[in-house]
Amino acid sequence: MAEKNLVYRGKSKDVFQIPEGPYAGKYRLVFTDRATGYIENGKAVFDPGYDIVVGDIPGKGAINCRFATHFFKVLKEKGIPSHYIDTINENEMIVEPAIPLSMPAEVPEISGSAPLLNLEFTWRNNATGSFWRRYPFVKPCKNLHRLVEAWTKGDIDTLISMEALEATGAMTKDEIARSIELVKNIAEIVTREVASKNLHVIDGKFELGRLKFGDGKIVIIDEISQDVLRICRGYSPDNSGGCTVYDRCAITNCSDGRRTIKNKNQVSAADVINIFTL
């Protein structure tokens, strides 16, 4: 498909508008092998919790597409709407055009003003990643009961409070409540599906939006794959749901005021390809 039909190039996917044929007016998602993470000792460490593309994982696009296809079909069976239409290739799917949750700059003529392009909702089964870095008084891998947070997406994602979303007019109080409920419901389904493979979802992130030709109802868009999930093996919960082996899994450090946390038992995106076949 011509590059001129490119609508958006993300960290892991390219989105194209379809100009003709049976899916004219719809979008084509192309899942790429690009992967996010960080550089350690000169080498790329792949981790979906990070925002920078650090390399490619051969075959990742195809497995991501299989993941997303599987979960979108599961959601449909359970009556949860999404933008998914069909999968046409090992790394390509057709979706309804959707409008991300966004807001134009109220005073664009002011220098530095910028629109809210879209929102991402993280949900956390356990305390790790940026959550623990922000709240280091919390025991690593503590059960957070699918805590939902909102982030503004960009080169660097920025945490925004639910109160700020309402106060700025980006979302109404009712929309926020319904979005949190939707994210938690989908998170529960995904957690159970992954658990069926004897794996555990530490946390994840979903994008929500409104179908362009829909009734304005907020639905899940984008994807559900290992690119938006952190998955581990060996999860062993206590009575409160916190992981009992955190002291053998979570590696924390604080240097020059910068905190880091890594999970030894986290399954890499490359390993998921071999473990979670659909």
N, C-alpha and C positions, 0 to 999 in steps of 0.2 A: 504494500500500500504506500502511496506517495507520502513523502515526508511532510508535504504541505497539509496533509490531513491530521498531523500530530496536534493533539489538544493539550497534552501535558506530559512532561517527562519527570517521573518521580525517582526516588532512590532505588526502587526495585521493579518498577513497571513503567511502560509507555502506554499512553491512552490515545487512540485514534478515532476520529469521527468516520462513520461509514457513509459515503455519499450516494451509493446506489445498491441495487440488489434487494434481496428479501429482508435484509436488516438495515435498509437505508434509514438514516436518522438516528440509529443507535450508536453505541460506542464499542470499540474493540479494545480489550485490555490485553496487552502483551506482557507476560511475566518474563523478566530477564534473569540472568544469572548474577546480576550485581548484588552485592551483600554489604551490609553495614557492620561496623565494629570499631576497633582501635588498633593502633600500632604499638607493639611492645617488643623491645630489643630488636627493632628494625623489621619485625615480621607482623603481618596482618593477623589479628585475632578477631574472628567473626562473632558478633554478638548483636542480636536484634534490638537490644535495649539502647544502642547507640545510634546517632543520627548521621554519621559520616560513612560514605561508601569507601571501603578499603580494598576492594578486589572483587573477583568473580568466583563463584562456586559452580563448576560444571554440572549441569543437570538440575540446578536449584529452581530455575524458572518452571520446568515441567512439573516437579513435585509440588511447588507452590500452587500451581494451577489445579493439580489433582486435589490438594488439600482444600482449596477454596471451593471447588466444585462439590466435593463431598459435604462440606459444612453448609453451603448454601442450600443444598438439597435437603439436608437434615432440618434446617430451619424452616424450609417450605413445608415439610411434612408436619411440623409442629405449629404451623400457622403464623410464623414470624416472617414478615415481608422483607425483601431486600431488592437490590437493583439487578439481580442475576436473571439472565434469560437462558443462555445455552453455552456449552463448551464446544468449540469447533476444531481445536487442535490441541496438541499436548501442552502447549504453553499459551493458548489464546482462548478467551471467553468473550461472549457478547453480553453487554449490560445495558440497561436503560440509562439514558442521560440523567444525571442527578445534580442537584444544586447543593454543594456542601453548606453546612451551617456557617454563615459568614455575615459580615456587616461592612458597609462602605465607610470610609473615613468621613466623619461628620463635618470637618473643616479641611478639605484637601488642599486649600491654598496655603495653609500654614506649613512652613518648612518642617520636615520630619514626620508629618502626618502620614499614616498608612492604613489601608483597610485591613480588617480581619478576614483573611482569605478562607480559612476553614479551621475546624476544631477537631481535636482527636481526644477520645476518652480512654484513659488507662483504667484498668481494673486490676486489683492486687489481691491474690490469695495469701501472699506472704510478703514480709518486709525485707526487701533487698533493693539493689539498684539505686536509682536516684532517690527513692523514698527513704532508704536507710541513710544515704548521704545527707539528706536534709534533716532527718530526725535520728541522729546517732544515739539518742538515749533509749531507743527501742531495741529489743533483742532481735538479732538477725533471724529471719525466717519465722517471725511471730505471725500467727494467723490474723489477717486483716479483714476477713469475712467479705471478700470481694469489694473492698473499698474502691470507689470510683472518683477519679480526678479528671479535670478538663485541662487541655493544653492547646495553645495556639500554635499552629504548624508554621514552619519556616525553615531557614537554614539551621537555626537552633530553636527547638521547641521550647515554649515558655509556659509555665504553670499559671493558670488563671483560676481564681476562686469562683464558685457557683454564685456567690453574692455579687461579684463583679460582673458576671455575665448578665445577671438580672438588672443591676444598677445602670449598666451602660446601654441597655436595650438590645443587646445581642440576642438574648433569649428571654422568653417570659418565664415566670416561676413555674407554670404548669408544664411548659416545654422541657424545662430542666428536670423536673420530677419524672416526667415520662421517659426522658432520655436515660436517666440513671436506672430506672426500672428495666428498660430495654437492654441496656448494657449488662446489667446483672443477670437477667434471664438468659441472654446468649452466652455469657461467661460460664454459667452453670452447665449449660448444654455442652460447651466446648471442654470444660474440665472433666465431665463425665466421659465424654468420648475418648479423650486422651488417657484417662485412667483405665479404660478398657484395654489399653496397650501396656499396662503396668508402668505408666509414666505419670508425671504430675506437672500441671501448669502452675508456674510460680506467679506469673502475671501476664498481661496482654494489653493490647490497645486496639480500639475500633474507631473507624470513622463513620459518622452519621450524616445524613443529608435528606433532602426532599426530592422525590422523583420529579423530573422536569414536567412531565405530562400527568402527574398524579394529583391527588387531592390535598397536597401540602403536608401530609402525614410524614413524620420523621421515621426513616428506616435505616438499616445498616447498609453501607456502601463500601467500596474499595475491596478488601479481601479479608479472609481468615486463613492464615498460614503460619509456618514457623517464622516468617519475617515479622509477624506481629505478636508472637508468643514466645515466652521463655519457658522451656520445658526441662525438667530434671528427672533423674532416676534415683531410686533409693529413698524416696520421701517416707518418713516415719512419724506420723502425727501423735501428739499427746492428747489428753482429754480435751484441751482447749483448741486443738487444731494446729498448734505450732509444731514445727519439725524438731524432733528430738536429736537429730544428728547434725544440727547446725554448727556445732563446735568442730566437727570433722569435715564440714563442707564449706562453710563461709570463711573466706580469707579476707580479713579487714586490715587496713593500714591507714595511717595518718602521717603525711609528710608535708612540711611547710604549710600546714593548715588545710591541706587538701586530703579529703577522705576518699578511700576507694573500698569497694567490696566486690569480691568475685565468688562464684559458686562452683566448686570443684565438680559437683555432680550435674552441672548444667549440661544438657545435650546440645552439641553444636548443630547448626543447620545442616552441615554435611552428614553428620551421623543420623539425623532424623530421616534423611532420605533412605537409609538402610533399615531403620527400625520401624518407621510408621509408613508402611506401604499400603496404599488404598486401591 
